[in-house]
Amino acid sequence: MEKKKYYVNIGTQEISQIPYGTNAEFVIYANDEEIFLLREKFNEIRDADLSSYVRAHIPFIPYHNDPQNDDYDSGIKGAYQMIYNLADSATKTAMDDANIGKEI
């Protein structure tokens, strides 16, 4: 499959072929299947974020017992790893400099 250039912003969860505003936080080259998987990862992050928001309003559950936050953290790490694997050389260098996306 042909890889196309995409601009990605993790904070806003944007994936676009057109640079606009702040959506060009990361530049990646991906095929349709890889973009689908990245969008799925963003959906998982959004779901975990909503779950952690709801959980934050339940005071009798101990904070250290919070799998929703663990799911969110895992999703963010997975998204950064996917972006790192698909990144162009400039983006990969910037991520290396910031120690973002390297496998642990």
Secondary structure, DSSP 8 states (H G I E B T S, - for coil): ---EEEEEETTTTEEESS--TTTTSEEEEE-HHHHHHHHHHHHHHHHHHHHHHHHTT-TTS-TT--HHHHHHHHHHHHHHHHHHHHB-HHHHHHHHHTT-S---
